[in-house]
Amino acid sequence: MAGLHETKTSFPKSLGFAPITLTNADTAQVSAIVDMQGLESVEWVIALGTLTDANATYAVVVSHGDAVDDVDAPTTITDTASAPDECLVGTEAAAGGTYADDLTVKSICYTPGYGAGKRYARLTLTPSGNDSGAFPVACIAIKKPYSVGA
């Protein structure tokens, strides 16, 4: 049986959204669209830096759909809807948090995932209350292909 490190490193990865520091801004960060064809699931790893605004909170939403604006280079899921809980790996609520959460090891990295349903999926992280500080964040998508013979 492969160890966790071997398993995680063998899965294809892609940039969810590039590292950015939002300063005094509540701009939503939207991941690249993941084509779920041939995938069992995708897990987004959200890495937070040190939040400096005591009012800052952030929410995570996973959306999905079966149609995109451009199959070769999608930027929009044209029939987008919020993914229902039964399609998620973990919960959106657990992936969100507050400034206070940043002070714990748990909040350094959140991993919401999507495991079923539609052809395309993406993650949106929306900060709020970040009006007097920095909100550094990045996101990577780890894609789990279907197992051969599964």
C-alpha positions in Angstrom: 0.0 0.0 0.0 1.4 3.4 -1.0 2.1 5.9 1.8 0.3 9.2 2.0 3.3 11.1 0.6 3.6 8.7 -2.4 -0.2 8.9 -3.0 -0.4 12.7 -2.8 2.7 13.3 -4.9 1.5 11.0 -7.7 -1.8 12.9 -8.3 -1.8 15.6 -11.0 -1.9 19.1 -9.6 -2.7 22.5 -11.0 -2.8 26.1 -9.7 -6.1 26.9 -8.2 -5.3 30.6 -7.9 -1.9 32.3 -7.7 -0.6 33.5 -4.3 -1.9 37.0 -3.6 -2.0 39.3 -0.7 -5.2 41.3 -0.5 -4.6 44.5 1.3 -7.6 46.3 2.7 -9.8 44.5 0.2 -12.5 41.8 0.1 -12.0 40.7 -3.5 -13.2 37.1 -4.1 -10.5 34.7 -5.3 -11.8 32.3 -7.9 -9.9 29.1 -8.8 -9.3 27.8 -12.3 -12.0 25.5 -13.5 -11.2 21.8 -13.0 -12.5 19.4 -15.7 -13.7 16.4 -13.8 -13.6 14.1 -16.8 -11.6 11.1 -15.7 -11.3 12.3 -12.2 -12.8 10.7 -9.0 -12.3 13.9 -7.1 -10.4 17.2 -6.7 -9.1 18.6 -3.5 -8.2 22.3 -3.2 -5.5 23.1 -0.8 -5.9 26.6 0.5 -2.9 28.1 2.2 -3.2 31.2 4.3 -0.4 33.5 5.4 -0.7 35.6 8.5 -3.9 37.6 8.5 -3.4 41.1 10.0 -7.0 42.4 10.2 -8.8 41.3 13.3 -12.2 41.7 11.5 -11.3 39.4 8.6 -13.5 36.4 7.9 -13.6 34.2 4.8 -16.1 31.9 3.2 -15.5 29.1 0.7 -18.0 28.0 -2.0 -17.6 25.1 -4.4 -19.6 25.5 -7.6 -20.1 23.1 -10.5 -21.8 22.7 -13.9 -21.8 20.8 -17.1 -21.1 23.6 -19.6 -18.2 26.1 -20.0 -17.6 29.0 -22.3 -14.5 27.4 -23.9 -13.7 23.7 -23.5 -10.0 24.3 -24.3 -9.5 27.2 -22.0 -12.6 27.6 -19.8 -13.0 30.8 -17.7 -16.7 30.5 -16.9 -19.0 27.6 -16.0 -22.0 28.8 -17.9 -24.6 26.7 -16.0 -22.9 27.2 -12.6 -24.6 26.3 -9.4 -23.4 25.8 -5.8 -22.4 22.1 -5.3 -24.7 20.3 -2.9 -23.2 18.9 0.3 -23.5 15.3 -1.0 -21.0 16.2 -3.8 -18.4 17.7 -1.4 -15.5 16.1 0.4 -15.6 17.9 3.7 -17.7 21.0 4.2 -17.5 24.5 2.9 -18.1 25.8 6.4 -15.1 24.0 7.7 -12.9 25.5 4.9 -14.0 29.0 5.9 -12.9 30.8 9.0 -11.9 34.0 10.8 -8.8 36.0 11.8 -8.8 34.1 15.1 -8.5 30.8 13.3 -5.3 32.0 11.6 -3.6 31.8 15.0 -4.0 28.0 15.0 -2.0 25.4 13.0 -5.4 24.0 11.7 -6.0 27.1 9.6 -2.8 27.1 7.7 -4.2 24.7 5.2 -7.8 23.9 4.4 -8.7 21.2 2.0 -12.3 21.3 0.7 -13.0 18.8 -2.1 -15.5 17.9 -4.8 -16.2 14.3 -5.6 -19.2 13.8 -7.8 -21.9 15.4 -9.9 -21.0 17.6 -12.8 -18.3 17.8 -15.4 -16.7 21.1 -14.2 -15.9 22.4 -10.7 -14.3 25.5 -9.1 -13.7 27.0 -5.7 -14.4 30.6 -4.7 -12.8 32.0 -1.5 -14.4 35.3 -0.4 -12.9 37.4 2.4 -15.0 40.0 4.2 -14.1 42.6 6.8 -10.5 42.9 5.5 -10.6 46.6 5.7 -7.4 47.3 7.6 -4.9 44.6 6.9 -3.4 41.9 4.8 -5.0 38.7 3.7 -2.4 36.4 2.0 -3.8 33.3 0.3 -3.0 30.8 -2.4 -4.7 27.7 -3.7 -3.6 24.4 -5.4 -5.9 21.8 -6.9 -4.9 18.1 -6.4 -6.7 15.9 -8.8 -7.5 12.2 -8.1 -8.0 10.2 -11.2 -10.3 7.2 -11.2 -8.4 4.0 -10.3 -7.9 1.5 -13.1 -10.4 -1.3 -12.7 -12.4 0.6 -10.0 
